Amino acid sequence: MRIGMIVTFYGLYFLIITMLVIAVSAMSASAKNALMVLVLVWILFFIVVPKSAQTLGTSLYNAPDKIAFEHAIEDEVSKEGDSHNPDDPHFSQLKSATLKKYGVDSISALPVNYGALVMQEGENITSRIFNKHYDALIRTYKAQNSISSILSFADSYLAIRNISMNLSGTDFDTFTAFQKQTEKYRFEKTKNLNGIHLTQITYKNDSKQKVSAKNWQQQAEFSFQPVSIPGIANVIVNNSFPVPEAAETAIKQREGYHEKWDMPKKPTMEKFYAVYPQYRKQAIFLPMSWKSCI
């Protein structure tokens, strides 16, 4: 079906080009004038407009470079919780809460592998922050590409390029869909491996222990789900007229709301104590759920 649609759209494209050549030739006084006009049209719509669309999109919607992108993620991760820092407040609180949960006074006495617990918590923090910055970067790139999509209504070359890339699965949206699905698969596989580490390997001398090979055989295989043809039509419309959808806005709002529960509690309480110092001496029993305050 995709091949049939590509052939159909290219047939319409070549029909438009042929009609344009015939119209210019019919209105020109000589073959020389017709050739000159057609060359100028070719330069305008095949070189100038596509390049201008790319340059304009980059100028209007500035995206961070790779170094700035990675630095922003590292900076936020270090503020929220660094699993490699033994004195990190977030992981110190995790340690205290875990010891209290199992009623023991040392990590070695835990019935689970505390190292795996720390690794998974670090993975949760890193993955969530990465996805937040990555989604923002993708929105910027989509905004840049929207200039090309808008100009495709006046430039048949841009139109057929965008349509053929979407139908053949080489467009930006298919690329980002593949990256998101692989990242989700990576996270789930890491979570499963940490779960095996948590329950099947003891904390003491864990580097010298082994688990059954069946654990690897039971891991799910990756299967990419490409964008469907109806989805392609929706992508083309959204890229041409980039308006935030209600569902996307609602999800972003809820993620921002629930993200507050994972923030370090101490800075928040210090702001509270600055206004109500009389409550500073009141004991706060940890671990506690901020959601219980609702």
N, C-alpha and C positions, 0 to 999 in steps of 0.2 A: 504493500500500500504506500509506503514511504517513497519507494522508487517511482511508482506511478505519479504521485503528487509532484515529485521533483521534476520528472519529465514534462508534466503539464505546465508547471510554473515556468520552466525554461522555454517551453514552446510559446507561452504568452510573452515572455521577455524578448525572445528573438522576433516575434511578430511586431512588438512595439518598436524595436530597433529598425526593423525593415520598413515599417510605415514612416518612421522619422526620416530615414534616408531618402525614401521616395518623395516625401513632402518637400524636403530641402532641395532635392534635385529638380523638382517640378517648378519651384519658385525661383530658382537661380537662373541668372542670364546665361551662364556658361558652366561647363564642367569644372573649370578652374575655381570659380567662385563657390560652387557646391562643395568641392573638396576642401577648400579653406574653411568654410563654415562648419563642416562635419568634423574636421580636425580640432577646431576650437571647442566645439560641443563635447568632443571626446575628452579633451584636456580638462574641461570644466567639470564634467560629471563623473569622470573616472579617476581623476587625480586630485583636482583642487577641492571639490566638495568632500570626498571621503577623508582626506588629510585634514581639512579644516574642521570637520566634525570631531575627529580625534583630538585635535589641539584645543578646540573650544571646550570639549567635555573635561579635559584635564585641567584647564584653566579655571573653569567654574566650580569644579568639585575636586579639591586637592586631596589626594590620598597620601598617607604616611609611607615612607620607604621601609624596606625590610628591617633596617637597624632600629628605626623609631618604633616600629610595630613590636619587635621583640623586646625592646627596652621597656615599653609601656606595660607589657604583660609581666615581665620580671619584676618591675617596680611594684605592681599591684599585688603580685603573689607574695613578695617579701613583706608587704604591709599586712596582709591577711593571715598568713601562716606559712612559715618556712620549716618544712619537715626535716631539713638538715641542721637546723639550729636547736640544740637541746634546751636552750633557755627561752625558746619562742613561747609567748603567752598562750597562743591558741593551742599548741600541742602540750604545753604544761597543764592546761585545763583538761585536755583530752585524757592525759595520763591520770590525773586525779579522779576524773569521772569514771574511767575504766576500772581503776583499783576499787573505788567505792561500789561500783556496780557488782563486781564479783566478790566483794568482801575480803580482799587480800591487801597486804601492805607492801608488796614488791612485784615487779614485772615478772620475775622468774616464777612466781607462784600462780600466775594467771593460767586458766585452763585453755586459753587461746594464745596464739603467737602475736605478741604486741607489735613486733616489727611489721608484720603484714597489715595490722590495723593502721599504723602510721603511714605506710606506703599508700594504702587506699585513700586515706583522708587527704594526703598530699595530692594524689591523682584527682580526687573530687574537686579540690580547690583549683588546681592548675587547669583542668579540663573546662570547668565552668568559666574561669576568667578568659581562657583562650577563645572559647566559643563566643563570648560576649564581644571581644575585640574583633574576632574574625567576621562575625555577622555585621558589625559596623563597617568593616572594610569592604565587604561584599556590597553593602548598600551604597557605598561611595562609588564603587566600580559600576554598579548598575545605573547610577545617576549619570556617570560619564557616558555610558553606552546609550542612554536614552536620547542624547543629542543625535547620534547616528540613526536611531529608530525614527525620530521625528523627521529628519531630513530625507529619510527613505521614501516619504510620500512625494517628494519632488525629484528624487534621483532613483531611477529604475535599477541602476547598478547596485546601490546600497540595499534596495528592497530585495532583489533576487539573492544577494549575498547573505543577508540576514535570514531569509526564508530557507535557503538551501543548507545553511549551517545548522539551523534548528531541526530540519527534517533529517539531516544526516548525523545528528548527534555530536557535532563538533562545536557547538555554540557555548557561550559563557555559562548559561544556566545549566546545561548538562554537565559541564566541567565542575561547577560548584556543587551540584547534586551528588556527583561521584565523590568529591572530597568530603562532603558532610556524611555520606553513608560509610565511607571508609573510616572516618574519625569515630563515628558511633560504634562501628564494629571493633575498632581498636580499643575503645574505652570499655566495652562490654567484655572483651576477651581479657583485658588487663584485670578487670574486676573479678572475673572468674578465677584467674590465676592467683590473685591475692586471696580469694576465698579458699583456694586449696592450700595456700601457704598458711592461712590463718588457722585452719582446722586440722591439717594433716602433717604439719611440721612443727615441732616444739621450738621454743625460743632459744634454748641453750644449744649451741653448736648447730644452728640451723643450716649453715653453709655446707655441712658434711652429710646432710640427710637427703634422701631421694624419695620420690613418690612414684606411683605406678604409671606406666606409659598410657594406660587407659584414659588418664585425665586429658591427655593431648588428643586422643582419638575421639573423645566426646565433645570436643570443641566444635562449635558450629562453623560451617564454611561461609565465606563471604559471597554474596550474590547481589550484584548491582541491579537496581530497579530503575531503568531509564525513564525519562519523561515521556508520558503517553502523547498521542497525537492531539487529543482535546486539550491536554495540558500545554502543548506547544502553542496552540491558538491563544490560550490564556496568557502565556509568557509573552507572545508577540504584542498583544494588546497592552499588557502591563508595562512592557518596555517602551512602548510608544507613548503611553499616557501614564507616567509613574505617579500613581496616587496610592498612599498607604491604605491597605485593606483593613477593615474593622477587626478581623481576627488577629492580624499581625500586631495591630496597635494594642489590642487587649492583652495579648500574650506578653508583649514588651512591658506593659504596665504591671502585670502580675509578677513577672520576673523581677522587676525593679522593687516591687513591694516585698516579696519573699526573700530577696537578697539581703534585706536588712536583718533577718533573723540570724544570718551566718556571720555578721560583722562582730568583731571583738567587743565584748560587753564593757570592759573597763573604760575605754574612752567615752562611751555613752553615759556611764554612771558618773564619770568625773564632771561632765557637763551638767548632769542633774544635781550633783552635790554643790556645784558652784552657785546654783539658784536656791537649793534647799540644804544648806550645810548641816541642819539639825538631824538629818537622816544618815549622816556619814557613819556614825557609830552603830547603826542598826545592822544586824547580821544578815547576810544574804547567803542562803543555803544553795550550794552548787553540787551537782549539776541542776540547772533549772531550765525550764522551757519558757521562753518569752511569749510563746503563743498562748500559754495559760493565763496571761495577763489580759487577753482580749475578752 
